[in-house]
Amino acid sequence: MRTKAIKWARYVSVCPSICGGLCLTFSVLLLYGHGAASKPVSVSEILDRVQKRYAAADFEADFVQETYLKAMDTVDTAQGHLYFGRSGMMRWHYKTPEEYFIISDGDSVWIYRPEENQVMVGRAVDYLGSKKGADFFTRPGELSKEFILELAPKALQERDHYALRLVPKTELPNLVELYLFISKDTFDIIKSVTYNAFGDRTTLRFHSYRFDQRLSSSLFVFEIPNGVEVVQLQGEQDRYEQ
């Protein structure tokens, strides 16, 4: 049990690099989809096509996640379903090997573990690392403002997908770099790989996308059940100053 608790605590520190980077990426894509060139070859042209693909009001998808924790030299695999709306709204439903939820309405974030009868609660701006809150996602061009964008090395490029490398312009402990792998056929984001300052690596593979599902806003709010232990999440800086 102690080993499981230690691994969970370490994993919670990894979550912001997963959710924060993708939250920003998906939010900008949802808000600012527009037209594109017919044969994308540059980063901007590829992003134009991706933004057009994600111009929907919302989407959902299945995912498989592999998390490598360097300090423990272990790889954990999980599977689940993701819902994503505008303005930072998201719901990650992890189904295996343990069921839990990461939910945000753009202002608050909840991490609920039914098996432990516990929910961790905090501000999205603290936990996910957005310094500007929900307004961070309401202006165009945020990806290029916040990230250095470039094509990934040729070794990562394949016949069926493009690979982009995103590096935060402001140094962040929980996100050193993010790689996006984009289908050349559909321009879906089929895979992401994130690295943090501890050398941890998280790989997410997405499939079975469904767009414009008219998702209810209630999906992105968590009503805490009676009797559930409530734990306050630390802010982004607090986690790394201890």
N, C-alpha and C positions, 0 to 999 in steps of 0.2 A: 504493500500500500504506500509506503514511504517513497519508493522509487517512482510509482505512478504519480504521486503528488508532485515530486520534483520535476518530472518530465512535463506535467501539465503547467506548472509555474513557468518553466522555460518556454513552453509552447505559446503561452499567453503573451510572452514578450516578443515572439515572432509574428503573431497575428497582425499587428499594425503594419508591418512591411508588406504583408499580403494584401490586406484590405485597404490600407491607405493608398498605396500606389495604384491599385486597380480601381478603387473608388474614384480617384481623380480622373483616371483614364476613361473609364466608362461614362462618368458624368459629363465630361467635356464632349465625348462622342455623341451622347444622347441629345445634348442641348444644341450642338452646332453642326449637325449633318448638312452637307451641301454637295454640289456637283463635283466632277473630277475628270481628269484626263483619261483617255481611252487606254493608253499603255503606260501605266505607272512605272517609273524607273527611279525616281528620287523619293526621299523621305516625305516631302510635302505632298507629292502626288499619291503616294501610298496612303497617307493619312487622310487625304481628301476622299478616297474611295472607302476607307474604313468608316469615316464620319458619315458618309452617305448611307452606308449599311446600318449604322446605329442611330439613324435619325428618328427612330421610333420613340414613342413616349415611354416604353418600358420593354423589358425582355426577361426571359428566364432560360436557364440551361442546366444541364447536368454537368458535374465536374468530378474529376479524380485528382486528389492532392497527394503529393509526396513531399515530406518535410525532412530534410537532413539536418540534424542537430550536431554541429561539429564537436562541441565539448563532450558529448556522449558517444559520438561516432555511431549514431543510429539513424535509421530511416523509418519514419512512420507513414503509413498510407491510410487515407480516408476517402470516402466517397459521399456525395450528397447532391443537393439541388440548390441553385442560386436564383434569387429574384432581384431585379435591379430596376429602380425607378429614377426619376430626376432628382436633382438637388441633394445628392448624397444618400438617397434612400436605398437600403439594401437589406436582404435577408439571406443569410447562409444557413442552410439546414444540413448539418452533417448527420448522416444516417448510419455509417459504419466507420470504424469498429465501435465507437461510442456515439450515441445520439446527443447532439447539443446544437445550440443556435447562436449565431452572431447577428444581431438585428440593430438597425439604425434608421431613424427617421430624418437624419441629417443634422439633428441637434443633440440627441442622446444616443447612447449605445448600450445594449444589453447583451451579456454573454450568459446564456442559460444552460445549465447542466442538469437535466432531470434526474440522472442517476445519483447525483450528489445532493439533490434538492437545494440547489444554490444558484443564485443569479448575481453576476457582477455588473455594476451599473456605473456609468461615467458619462462625461461629455464627449461627443464625437470629435469636437475640435481638439481635445486633449489626447484621446486615445488613438485616433486615426491620423493625427499629425497635421491637419489643415490649419494653418495659422489664421485663415480668414473666415472660418466657419462656412455656413451654407452659401454665403455670397461668393465664396471662392469659385463656385461652379457656375456662376451666372454671367460670366464675361467670356467672350471668345479669345482664343489664343493662349489660354492658360498653360497648355502643355509646353509650348515653346518658351513661355515665360519662366516656368518652374523647372524644366528639364532641358538638358543638352540632348538633342535628338540626332541620331545617326544610323546609317545602315550597320547592322551587326557584321562581324567578320565573315568572309566568304564561306568559311567552313560550316557556318550555321545556316547558310542559304540552301534551299532545296528546290527541286523542280516544281513542287506543289505549294510552296509557301515562301513568303518574305520573312525576314527576321530584322527587327529594329532593336536598337539599344538606347535606353533612356537613363540618363544620369542626373540626379538632382543637382541644381545649381547651388543650393544651400545644403551644406553637409548635414546629414541626418543619421543618427546611430541605427535606426530601424530600417533604413533603405539606402543601400549603397548604389545599386544599379538594378534595372528592370529590363528584361528582354521580352518582346512581344513577337509571337509567331503568327503570321496572318495568311490565311488561305488565299492563293492566287485566283481561285475559282469564285468563291463567295465573298471574300474579304471579311469573313468571320475571324475573330481572334481565337485561334484553336489551342494556343498554349501560351503561358507566361512563366517566366523564371525570375524570381527575386532573390537578391543577396542582401544580407545585413552586415553590420560592422563586426559581428562575432563570427562570421564565416558560415552562418547558417544559410541553407539554400531551400527554397520552396518552389516546387514545380506544380503548376495547375494545368490540367488539360480539360478543355470545354467541348461539349458536343450536344446535339439535340436542341439547338437554339429555337426559341419561339418568341417572335416579336409582336408588339402591340397586343398584349393579352388583356389590356384594361385592368391591370392589377389593382386590387383594393388597397387604399392607403392603410387599412388596418393590418395588412401584412407586415408593415414596417414599424409597428408599435407593439411593445410587449407589455401585457398586463400581468403584473407579478401575482402569482397565486398565493392564497393564504398559507402561511406556514413555511414558505420558502425563505432560506437564509439569504440576506442581502449583503453583499460586500461591495464597498466603493472601490472603483478602479483608480489607480494612480494616474496622474497626468504624464504626458510624454517625457517631460524633463525630469520629473520626480523619479521615474523608473531608472534613469541612467546616472543620477547624481548620488544615489545611495551607495 
